[in-house]
Every structure is written in C-alpha cells, then in structure tokens.
Amino acid sequence: MQFPDELTLSLRKVRDLRYGENPHQQAAMYAVRGEDGAMTAMQQLHGKATSFNNMLDINAAWRVAIDFAQPTVAIIKHQNPCGVASDNEITKAYRRAFMCDSVSAFGGIVGANRIVTRELAEAMEGTFYEAIIAPGYEDEALPILRQRRNLEILAVPGHAIVGGRLARKDGGAFDYKRIAGGMLVQTPDESAADEGNFKVATERTPSLEELTDLLFAWRCVKHVTSNAIVLAKGLATVGVGPGQMSRVVAVETAVRKAGENARLAVMASDAYFPFPDGIEVAARAGVTAIIQPGGSLRDAMMIDTANKNHMAMLFTGRRHFKH
C-alpha cells in the first residue's frame, strides 16, 4: 500500500465519555470522517455513560467476537480476552468462555456476535459486568439486563446476521497509534493468512480435532497483547497468557490459568519461540499441538523438541504481534 506524504484526518465528536483512563482525566470520543465503524454507529440502550477504558474494552470485545463465523462470545478485561468460545448456540458459547477465567471475568466486557437471547441474559446474572455489546437483543432479554442499573447495554445496528454470518462493515484502511508529536500509521492486522499455506513442521500431523482447535486458537491469539499465548480445547480458550516480556512466562501463565484443562489442549503463539523452554512447559502440562509463525534461527530445535514430546506443530509464516 502507498502511504500518502500528507494525511489529513477529520474528526467529528460523537460523545463525551464519563472520564479518561483515570477519573481525574477528561475524555471524549470522535469519529473519523469517511470511516464506517461499529463503535461510532453503536447505540446505547441502557446504563451509565461509557468511560475511556470501557470504550477500549468494548471495541476489543466486538472485534474478537465478529472475527468468528460461528456463534461466539468474548469476555474482555484490559483489552485482553479472559475467555473466548464458539458453539452452535450463543448461550453455550458464553458459558464456555466464562469457564476459561471466571475470576478475571468479574468487571469485564462481554461481546457477542449474535442476538442476545433471554437465556444468555439469565446466564450472565451471577457475574458483575461493565458492559455488553451485540448486534441486538431479544425483547425478553432486555428487561433482565436492565435490572442492572449501571450495565452499559450496547447494540450495533447495521451489523445484522446474514446467512448465519455477521455482515461486517467495520473500520477503515489504516490503523493509527498516537506518539509524542506524531502518529504511527499502519494497515490493519486482518484475518490470518490463507490457512492452506500453513505447514506441518513435525513428524506428527495434527488430528482433525487438533487442527480445528489450532485454527481457532490462532484466530484468538491475534487479539491478545504480545507476548501472547492461547491454550484452546473444543473451540474454547482454556488459558490465556497475555502481555509478558518473556514468551516462556506467557506459556507458564496460560498453563497456570488452564490447570487440568491444559491436558489435551492446543497452543497458539503470536510469534516464534526463541528457545524450546516454552514448548517444554506446554508439553509437561499435556498440550498436544502447537501453531506458531516459525522463522526463528532455532526452528530446528523447536521442531526437535516437539517431536521428542510427540506434539504436532504448524508453522503459519505470519506473526500477530499486538502492542
């Protein structure tokens, strides 16, 4: 893509926010003229005014949920998923996402890519959430959710389900990050590379069940702050290791969160493993397959470590750092 020498942004104020990252900071939300995004199109149906932090997490919850074709729920805390799950029914997806880290879910944001049903609203009753965002809500679901005086209930009109999939119209051509005195501009990190180009690097090929979970985990890990590790089983995250300075610590965090659920799970890493220690930690926990970009000078060592532990491993050839 050709980046212009001069880039002009026209911003239109959409709403004042309750406060900034901290209560002593003021904040507002602006729309970029010419872009059609869910956050500026959404309608608030109930609850207190959104804050700066809530908007970031609401955006993250929406972006994770709509990245999947199946009914999917993401529970977000500090812009990281503490649980993501896909299922044939949206309430089942919520329950399985919640099981990933029910402690961290407290005070989080729920994102769903299907209409919120009465059953889903009832399933959420036992946990405090700041907000929920979805394409819409059944009439019977809203009174249940509105019993929570401060819960921010957000709907995104124009993002209806078409043919069982969410009709996406979201975002623009560029992704912007503010720095002192300037702006960093990049193209968005869209969906994963063509899955047909993924390569089996190990002696053992993943089973169909493992492959399904590997592709799910790979789609999840791109939404997790780097260094990022995701453990998944049965199209649900069971452990997430976000934002660690060391990749092995990210693996250890995900394994600790998963507990016994790490056994027979698969693992996704947003970047290559520089040393075999992370793979060894996963193997001891019972992880059976790995998906990672590859590209390390020590790839042969990683492959050998996986083979010694009878693990299958896919190389994607694409990294998913998120800063």
C-alpha positions in Angstrom: 0.0 0.0 0.0 1.2 3.5 -0.9 1.2 5.8 2.2 0.5 9.5 1.3 3.0 12.2 2.0 0.3 14.2 3.6 -2.5 12.6 5.6 -5.4 14.7 6.9 -7.9 13.4 9.5 -11.2 15.0 10.0 -12.7 14.1 13.4 -16.3 14.6 14.5 -17.2 14.4 18.1 -19.6 11.6 18.9 -20.0 11.7 22.7 -18.4 12.8 25.9 -17.0 9.9 28.0 -17.5 9.6 31.7 -13.8 10.1 32.3 -10.4 9.2 30.8 -8.1 6.3 31.8 -8.4 7.6 35.4 -11.2 9.6 37.0 -9.1 12.8 37.1 -8.8 12.8 33.3 -11.5 14.1 30.9 -12.2 12.3 27.6 -14.4 12.3 24.5 -14.9 10.0 21.6 -14.6 11.1 17.9 -15.4 9.5 14.6 -13.0 9.6 11.7 -14.9 11.1 8.8 -15.2 8.7 5.9 -14.9 5.6 8.1 -17.8 3.4 9.0 -17.0 1.6 12.3 -19.1 -0.2 14.8 -18.0 1.9 17.7 -19.3 5.1 16.2 -22.5 3.5 14.9 -23.5 1.7 18.1 -26.5 2.7 20.2 -26.6 2.7 24.0 -29.8 1.2 25.2 -29.2 1.4 29.0 -26.7 2.1 31.7 -24.2 4.7 32.8 -22.1 6.7 30.3 -19.1 4.8 28.9 -15.6 5.7 30.1 -12.4 5.8 28.1 -11.3 2.4 29.4 -14.7 0.8 28.8 -14.7 2.0 25.2 -11.3 0.4 24.6 -12.6 -2.9 26.0 -16.0 -2.7 24.2 -14.1 -2.2 21.0 -11.9 -5.2 21.8 -14.8 -7.4 22.7 -16.6 -6.6 19.5 -13.6 -7.1 17.3 -12.9 -10.5 18.8 -16.5 -11.7 18.6 -17.0 -10.7 15.0 -13.8 -12.4 13.9 -15.6 -15.8 14.1 -18.4 -17.1 11.8 -19.9 -19.4 14.5 -21.9 -18.0 17.4 -19.1 -16.6 19.6 -18.7 -14.8 22.9 -15.6 -12.9 24.1 -15.1 -11.7 27.6 -12.6 -8.8 27.8 -10.5 -7.3 30.6 -8.0 -4.6 30.0 -8.2 -5.2 26.2 -7.3 -8.9 26.5 -9.7 -11.8 26.3 -10.0 -13.7 29.5 -12.3 -16.1 27.6 -13.4 -16.8 24.1 -15.6 -19.6 22.9 -17.6 -20.6 19.8 -20.5 -23.0 19.9 -23.7 -23.8 17.9 -25.7 -21.7 20.4 -24.7 -18.3 21.8 -25.5 -19.1 25.5 -23.3 -22.2 25.3 -20.6 -20.1 23.9 -20.9 -17.6 26.8 -20.8 -20.3 29.4 -17.6 -21.9 27.9 -15.9 -18.5 27.5 -16.7 -17.7 31.2 -15.2 -21.0 32.3 -11.8 -20.1 30.9 -11.2 -17.5 33.7 -14.3 -16.9 35.8 -12.3 -14.8 38.3 -10.9 -12.3 35.7 -14.4 -12.1 34.1 -15.6 -10.0 37.0 -15.9 -6.4 35.9 -15.2 -7.3 32.3 -16.9 -6.6 29.0 -19.0 -9.2 27.1 -19.0 -9.2 23.3 -21.4 -11.5 21.3 -21.7 -11.9 17.5 -25.4 -13.0 17.7 -28.6 -11.5 19.1 -28.6 -11.7 22.9 -31.3 -14.1 24.0 -33.2 -14.3 27.2 -31.3 -17.4 28.1 -27.9 -15.6 27.6 -29.1 -12.7 29.7 -30.1 -15.1 32.5 -26.7 -16.9 32.3 -24.9 -13.6 32.9 -26.9 -12.8 36.0 -24.4 -14.1 38.6 -21.4 -12.0 37.4 -20.8 -8.3 37.5 -20.0 -6.9 34.1 -19.4 -3.3 33.0 -20.9 -3.6 29.5 -22.3 -5.9 26.8 -22.1 -5.3 23.1 -24.0 -7.3 20.5 -25.8 -6.9 17.1 -29.1 -6.7 19.0 -31.3 -8.1 21.9 -34.5 -10.1 22.1 -37.3 -8.2 23.7 -37.3 -10.7 26.6 -33.6 -10.3 27.2 -33.6 -6.5 27.7 -35.7 -6.4 31.0 -33.4 -8.9 32.6 -30.2 -7.0 31.6 -31.8 -3.6 32.6 -32.2 -4.8 36.2 -28.6 -3.9 36.5 -28.8 -0.1 36.8 -25.2 0.6 35.6 -24.7 -2.1 33.0 -23.9 -0.5 29.6 -26.1 -2.2 27.0 -24.8 -1.5 23.5 -26.3 -2.5 20.2 -24.7 -2.2 16.8 -27.3 -1.5 14.1 -26.4 -2.4 10.5 -24.3 -5.4 11.6 -27.0 -8.0 11.3 -26.6 -11.7 10.8 -26.8 -12.6 7.1 -26.8 -16.3 6.1 -25.6 -17.3 9.6 -22.7 -14.8 9.5 -22.2 -11.3 10.7 -22.4 -8.8 7.9 -19.3 -6.8 8.8 -18.8 -3.2 7.9 -16.1 -2.1 10.2 -13.1 0.2 10.3 -11.0 1.9 7.7 -7.9 1.5 5.6 -5.5 2.5 8.3 -4.7 1.7 12.0 -3.4 4.7 14.0 -1.4 4.9 17.2 -0.5 8.2 18.8 3.0 9.0 19.8 4.5 12.2 21.2 4.3 14.8 18.5 3.1 12.4 15.8 1.2 9.4 14.7 2.2 5.9 13.6 0.1 4.6 10.7 -0.2 1.0 9.5 -2.6 -1.2 7.6 -4.8 -3.3 10.0 -3.9 -6.8 11.0 -6.7 -8.5 9.2 -7.6 -12.2 9.4 -4.9 -14.9 9.4 -3.0 -15.8 6.2 -4.5 -18.4 3.9 -4.8 -21.5 6.1 -3.9 -23.6 3.0 -0.4 -22.2 3.3 0.2 -23.4 6.9 2.8 -26.1 7.0 3.2 -29.1 9.3 6.7 -28.9 10.7 6.8 -32.0 12.8 6.7 -35.8 12.2 3.2 -36.0 13.5 0.4 -34.3 11.6 -2.4 -32.8 13.8 -5.6 -34.7 14.0 -8.8 -33.1 12.6 -9.9 -32.2 16.2 -6.5 -30.6 16.9 -6.4 -28.8 13.6 -9.9 -27.3 14.3 -8.7 -26.0 17.7 -5.4 -24.8 16.3 -7.1 -22.6 13.8 -9.5 -21.3 16.5 -6.5 -20.6 18.8 -4.6 -18.8 16.0 -7.6 -16.5 15.4 -7.8 -15.8 19.1 -4.1 -15.1 19.7 -4.0 -12.1 17.4 -6.3 -10.3 19.8 -4.1 -10.8 22.8 -1.4 -8.4 23.8 2.2 -9.6 23.0 3.9 -11.7 24.1 0.8 -13.8 23.7 -0.1 -17.5 24.3 -3.5 -19.1 24.0 -4.5 -22.6 25.0 -7.7 -23.9 23.5 -9.8 -27.1 23.5 -13.1 -27.7 21.9 -13.3 -24.3 20.3 -12.9 -22.5 23.6 -9.9 -20.9 25.3 -8.8 -22.7 28.5 -5.8 -20.5 29.3 -4.5 -17.1 28.1 -1.1 -15.7 28.7 -1.1 -12.0 27.7 1.4 -9.2 27.6 4.5 -10.9 29.0 8.1 -9.7 28.4 9.2 -13.4 28.2 7.5 -15.9 26.0 8.1 -18.8 28.4 6.4 -16.7 31.1 3.4 -16.2 28.8 3.2 -20.0 28.4 3.5 -20.6 32.1 0.7 -18.0 32.7 -1.6 -19.7 30.2 -0.8 -23.2 31.6 -1.4 -22.0 35.2 -4.7 -20.4 34.2 -5.8 -23.6 32.4 -4.9 -26.0 35.2 -6.1 -29.5 34.4 -7.7 -28.2 31.2 -4.3 -27.8 29.7 -4.2 -31.5 29.2 -5.1 -32.4 25.5 -5.4 -28.7 24.7 -3.6 -27.0 21.8 -1.4 -23.9 22.0 -1.1 -20.8 19.7 1.8 -18.3 20.0 1.7 -14.9 18.3 5.4 -15.1 17.4 8.1 -17.7 17.1 9.6 -19.5 20.1 13.3 -18.3 20.5 14.1 -21.2 22.9 12.5 -24.6 23.5 11.6 -23.9 27.1 8.1 -22.7 26.3 7.3 -25.8 24.3 8.7 -27.9 27.1 6.4 -26.2 29.6 3.4 -26.8 27.4 4.4 -30.5 26.8 4.7 -31.1 30.6 1.2 -29.7 31.0 -0.3 -32.1 28.4 -0.6 -29.8 25.4 -0.6 -31.9 22.2 -0.2 -29.5 19.3 1.2 -26.0 18.6 0.6 -23.3 16.0 3.2 -20.6 15.6 4.7 -18.4 12.9 8.1 -20.1 12.8 11.1 -18.2 11.4 13.5 -18.5 14.4 17.1 -19.3 13.8 16.4 -22.2 16.2 13.4 -23.6 14.4 15.1 -26.9 14.0 15.5 -27.1 17.8 11.8 -26.2 18.3 10.8 -29.0 15.8 13.1 -31.5 17.6 11.6 -30.6 21.0 8.0 -31.0 19.6 8.9 -34.4 18.0 10.5 -35.6 21.3 7.2 -34.9 23.0 5.1 -36.4 20.3 3.5 -33.0 19.6 2.2 -31.8 16.2 3.3 -28.3 15.2 2.1 -25.9 12.4 4.1 -23.0 11.0 2.0 -20.2 9.7 4.7 -17.9 8.3 2.8 -14.9 9.7 3.3 -13.1 13.0 0.5 -11.4 15.1 2.2 -9.0 17.5 -0.3 -6.6 19.2 1.2 -3.7 21.1 
